[in-house]
Amino acid sequence: IRKRTSFSTISVREYYQTLGDNPSCLEGAPVSLDWTYKYEKSVSLDEYENSRQQRRRRSELILGADERRKLLIGNGLPIMEVIRA
């Protein structure tokens, strides 16, 4: 018996970002995804594949301490909480 799985639609969620607890973050406040999300939408798999951006390189996924601080403060976290992290 040959088993197959297929998908026709996928759900895409965009999550809020919040102060994290990653111990490998040596400088500045770590960033994590929050439990709550901004929105969710369902799209066909073909539509998603045709419209998604090219995969980013590993080096493009790294945020420096200043970028993380600005992101967290921009998301409404108190400045002192971000500085203490």
Short mmCIF file of the C-alpha atoms (twelve columns), coordinates in Angstrom:
data_MODEL
# 
_entry.id   MODEL 
# 
loop_
_atom_site.group_PDB 
_atom_site.id 
_atom_site.type_symbol 
_atom_site.label_atom_id 
_atom_site.label_alt_id 
_atom_site.label_comp_id 
_atom_site.label_asym_id 
_atom_site.label_seq_id 
_atom_site.Cartn_x 
_atom_site.Cartn_y 
_atom_site.Cartn_z 
_atom_site.pdbx_PDB_model_num 
ATOM 1  C CA . ILE A 1  0.000  0.000  0.000  1 
ATOM 2  C CA . ARG A 2  1.412  3.342  -1.039 1 
ATOM 3  C CA . LYS A 3  0.415  6.271  1.152  1 
ATOM 4  C CA . ARG A 4  0.142  9.843  -0.093 1 
ATOM 5  C CA . THR A 5  -0.499 13.161 1.536  1 
ATOM 6  C CA . SER A 6  -1.497 16.320 -0.277 1 
ATOM 7  C CA . PHE A 7  -2.440 19.864 0.656  1 
ATOM 8  C CA . SER A 8  -4.674 22.340 -1.100 1 
ATOM 9  C CA . THR A 9  -4.730 25.271 1.344  1 
ATOM 10 C CA . ILE A 10 -2.461 26.486 4.089  1 
ATOM 11 C CA . SER A 11 -2.986 28.849 7.002  1 
ATOM 12 C CA . VAL A 12 -0.463 31.645 7.420  1 
ATOM 13 C CA . ARG A 13 -0.161 33.474 10.751 1 
ATOM 14 C CA . GLU A 14 1.842  36.570 11.553 1 
ATOM 15 C CA . TYR A 15 2.890  36.603 15.193 1 
ATOM 16 C CA . TYR A 16 3.790  39.535 17.405 1 
ATOM 17 C CA . GLN A 17 7.399  39.709 18.572 1 
ATOM 18 C CA . THR A 18 8.217  40.136 22.244 1 
ATOM 19 C CA . LEU A 19 11.056 40.021 24.755 1 
ATOM 20 C CA . GLY A 20 12.602 36.564 24.760 1 
ATOM 21 C CA . ASP A 21 14.699 34.416 27.065 1 
ATOM 22 C CA . ASN A 22 17.279 32.913 24.719 1 
ATOM 23 C CA . PRO A 23 20.463 32.345 26.760 1 
ATOM 24 C CA . SER A 24 22.667 32.333 23.639 1 
ATOM 25 C CA . CYS A 25 21.928 36.023 23.052 1 
ATOM 26 C CA . LEU A 26 25.177 37.477 24.375 1 
ATOM 27 C CA . GLU A 27 24.480 41.182 23.839 1 
ATOM 28 C CA . GLY A 28 21.193 43.041 24.126 1 
ATOM 29 C CA . ALA A 29 17.674 41.791 24.610 1 
ATOM 30 C CA . PRO A 30 16.608 38.548 22.888 1 
ATOM 31 C CA . VAL A 31 13.490 38.521 20.695 1 
ATOM 32 C CA . SER A 32 10.869 35.747 20.644 1 
ATOM 33 C CA . LEU A 33 7.514  35.192 19.002 1 
ATOM 34 C CA . ASP A 34 4.567  35.995 21.256 1 
ATOM 35 C CA . TRP A 35 1.757  33.489 21.832 1 
ATOM 36 C CA . THR A 36 -0.788 35.792 20.206 1 
ATOM 37 C CA . TYR A 37 -0.831 36.533 16.521 1 
ATOM 38 C CA . LYS A 38 -1.806 39.592 14.491 1 
ATOM 39 C CA . TYR A 39 -3.814 37.799 11.864 1 
ATOM 40 C CA . GLU A 40 -4.359 34.501 10.117 1 
ATOM 41 C CA . LYS A 41 -5.270 33.943 6.509  1 
ATOM 42 C CA . SER A 42 -5.881 30.855 4.432  1 
ATOM 43 C CA . VAL A 43 -4.504 30.696 0.913  1 
ATOM 44 C CA . SER A 44 -4.191 27.996 -1.687 1 
ATOM 45 C CA . LEU A 45 -0.866 26.246 -1.704 1 
ATOM 46 C CA . ASP A 46 -0.273 27.280 -5.323 1 
ATOM 47 C CA . GLU A 47 -1.007 30.941 -4.530 1 
ATOM 48 C CA . TYR A 48 1.386  30.833 -1.574 1 
ATOM 49 C CA . GLU A 49 4.193  29.228 -3.570 1 
ATOM 50 C CA . ASN A 50 3.778  31.725 -6.422 1 
ATOM 51 C CA . SER A 51 3.799  34.805 -4.174 1 
ATOM 52 C CA . ARG A 52 6.314  33.962 -1.453 1 
ATOM 53 C CA . GLN A 53 9.675  35.654 -1.356 1 
ATOM 54 C CA . GLN A 54 12.929 33.890 -2.028 1 
ATOM 55 C CA . ARG A 55 14.455 32.197 1.028  1 
ATOM 56 C CA . ARG A 56 16.802 34.446 2.964  1 
ATOM 57 C CA . ARG A 57 20.392 33.496 3.672  1 
ATOM 58 C CA . ARG A 58 21.299 32.630 7.263  1 
ATOM 59 C CA . SER A 59 23.237 35.894 7.652  1 
ATOM 60 C CA . GLU A 60 20.097 37.864 6.725  1 
ATOM 61 C CA . LEU A 61 18.174 36.310 9.638  1 
ATOM 62 C CA . ILE A 62 20.483 37.694 12.339 1 
ATOM 63 C CA . LEU A 63 19.410 40.878 14.136 1 
ATOM 64 C CA . GLY A 64 22.011 42.971 15.930 1 
ATOM 65 C CA . ALA A 65 21.466 44.252 19.486 1 
ATOM 66 C CA . ASP A 66 20.413 47.725 18.244 1 
ATOM 67 C CA . GLU A 67 17.935 46.270 15.747 1 
ATOM 68 C CA . ARG A 68 16.397 44.040 18.429 1 
ATOM 69 C CA . ARG A 69 16.133 46.937 20.889 1 
ATOM 70 C CA . LYS A 70 14.398 49.168 18.315 1 
ATOM 71 C CA . LEU A 71 12.058 46.349 17.301 1 
ATOM 72 C CA . LEU A 72 11.012 45.621 20.896 1 
ATOM 73 C CA . ILE A 73 10.522 49.282 21.827 1 
ATOM 74 C CA . GLY A 74 8.632  49.810 18.563 1 
ATOM 75 C CA . ASN A 75 6.344  46.937 19.566 1 
ATOM 76 C CA . GLY A 76 5.426  48.785 22.757 1 
ATOM 77 C CA . LEU A 77 7.679  47.216 25.374 1 
ATOM 78 C CA . PRO A 78 8.849  49.608 28.102 1 
ATOM 79 C CA . ILE A 79 12.355 50.928 27.437 1 
ATOM 80 C CA . MET A 80 13.628 49.998 30.913 1 
ATOM 81 C CA . GLU A 81 12.374 46.411 30.524 1 
ATOM 82 C CA . VAL A 82 14.280 46.073 27.242 1 
ATOM 83 C CA . ILE A 83 17.445 47.610 28.706 1 
ATOM 84 C CA . ARG A 84 17.371 45.272 31.760 1 
ATOM 85 C CA . ALA A 85 16.993 42.141 29.603 1 
# 
